[in-house]
Amino acid sequence: MGNNEEQRRNEVFYRTLEEAIGQLPVEVRARLYRPCAEACVRDGVLVELRRQFEECGCDLDRQYAKYGRTPYFFADVIEPGKVYEMGYPHCLCPQVEAGFTAVPTHCECSRQSILYVLQELLPGRVIEVETLGTVLAGGKECRFRVMVGETEPRD
């Protein structure tokens, strides 16, 4: 079997798998993508964002003002300390770049990676991440709205 045939089979497999995942309830999709998202950002993206966060006095508003515009990432403060819009000017997913997937369901992995990073930077805070649009869903960029709430109540 040639490389083109193998690539085509991989594309069909992953597209079929992710289309099926897209039919599952939202909370199940989140649980499926979360470990992949954590593994993807844990040793690189999280390390750099933690460095920036600490450099900026553990203040997201200051971090995004200083580092919120790069060729790979953007972040806008919508409501200081509470609401942000962030994302990527184009799809940066290595799975997409490798041709394994092009299904918008896969963008849950990006949503989960943002959620994971912010939960690591702001432990105990209630954080919600909403997907506003992605390249795989036909958008010009991948954009997410982040809401940072108060500290979660302890039992």
C-alpha positions in Angstrom: 0.0 0.0 0.0 1.4 3.4 -1.0 1.8 6.4 1.3 -1.1 8.2 -0.4 -3.5 5.3 0.2 -2.3 5.0 3.8 -2.9 8.8 4.3 -6.3 8.5 2.8 -7.3 5.6 5.1 -6.0 7.6 8.1 -8.1 10.7 7.0 -11.2 8.5 6.6 -10.6 6.8 10.0 -10.1 10.0 12.0 -12.9 11.9 10.2 -15.3 9.1 10.9 -14.2 8.9 14.5 -14.5 12.6 15.1 -17.8 12.8 13.4 -19.1 10.1 15.7 -17.7 12.0 18.7 -19.5 15.1 17.5 -22.8 13.2 18.0 -22.1 12.6 21.7 -23.3 14.9 24.5 -21.1 17.9 25.2 -19.8 16.7 28.5 -18.7 13.4 27.0 -16.9 15.1 24.2 -15.2 17.3 26.8 -14.0 14.3 28.8 -12.7 12.6 25.6 -10.7 15.5 24.4 -9.4 16.8 27.8 -6.5 14.3 28.2 -5.3 14.9 24.7 -5.5 18.7 25.2 -3.5 18.5 28.5 -0.8 16.3 26.9 -0.6 18.7 23.9 0.1 21.9 26.0 1.5 20.6 29.3 5.2 20.7 28.5 5.4 23.7 26.1 2.5 26.1 26.0 1.6 25.9 29.7 5.2 26.4 30.7 5.5 29.6 28.6 2.2 31.0 29.6 3.0 30.3 33.3 6.3 32.2 32.8 4.4 35.1 31.3 1.7 35.1 33.9 4.2 35.1 36.8 6.3 37.8 35.1 3.1 39.9 34.9 2.4 39.6 38.6 -0.2 36.7 38.1 -2.5 39.2 36.4 -4.2 38.0 33.2 -5.0 41.6 32.1 -1.4 42.6 32.3 -0.2 39.4 30.6 -2.6 39.8 27.7 -1.7 43.5 27.3 2.0 42.5 27.0 1.8 39.2 25.2 -1.7 39.1 23.7 -0.7 39.7 20.1 1.7 37.3 18.4 1.6 35.5 15.1 0.3 32.4 17.0 -2.0 33.8 19.7 -4.2 36.7 20.5 -6.0 37.7 23.7 -8.3 40.7 24.3 -9.6 41.9 27.7 -13.3 42.4 27.3 -14.1 43.0 31.0 -11.0 43.3 33.2 -10.5 40.4 35.5 -13.6 38.6 34.2 -14.1 38.2 30.4 -11.6 37.6 27.6 -11.6 36.7 24.0 -8.6 34.7 22.8 -7.5 32.3 20.2 -5.4 31.7 17.2 -5.2 33.6 13.9 -5.1 30.3 12.1 -5.4 26.6 13.1 -2.2 25.5 14.9 -3.3 22.0 15.7 -0.6 19.5 14.7 -3.3 16.8 14.1 -4.9 19.1 11.5 -1.5 20.1 10.0 -0.6 16.4 9.7 -3.9 15.8 7.8 -5.4 13.5 10.4 -8.5 15.6 10.9 -10.4 18.6 9.5 -13.7 18.1 11.4 -14.9 21.0 13.6 -15.6 18.6 16.4 -11.8 18.4 16.9 -11.8 22.1 18.0 -13.1 20.9 21.4 -9.4 19.9 22.0 -8.5 23.6 21.7 -11.3 24.7 24.0 -10.1 22.1 26.5 -6.5 23.2 26.3 -7.4 26.8 27.0 -9.6 25.7 29.9 -6.7 23.5 31.3 -4.1 26.2 31.1 -6.3 28.8 32.8 -7.3 26.3 35.5 -3.6 25.7 36.1 -2.9 29.5 36.3 -6.0 30.3 38.3 -6.5 27.3 40.6 -9.9 27.2 42.4 -11.5 29.9 40.1 -14.6 29.0 38.1 -13.6 29.2 34.5 -15.8 28.8 31.4 -14.7 28.7 27.8 -17.1 29.1 24.9 -16.1 28.4 21.3 -17.1 31.4 19.2 -15.7 30.2 15.9 -12.9 28.1 14.4 -11.1 27.7 11.2 -12.4 24.1 10.8 -15.9 25.4 11.2 -15.4 27.9 8.4 -14.1 30.9 10.4 -11.2 33.2 9.6 -9.6 32.4 13.0 -10.2 30.3 16.1 -11.8 32.5 18.8 -13.0 31.6 22.3 -14.7 33.6 25.0 -13.4 33.0 28.5 -15.3 33.9 31.7 -13.3 33.9 34.9 -15.6 33.7 38.0 -15.0 33.8 41.7 -13.3 31.1 43.7 -15.2 27.8 43.7 -16.9 27.1 47.0 -15.2 24.4 49.1 -17.2 21.6 50.6 
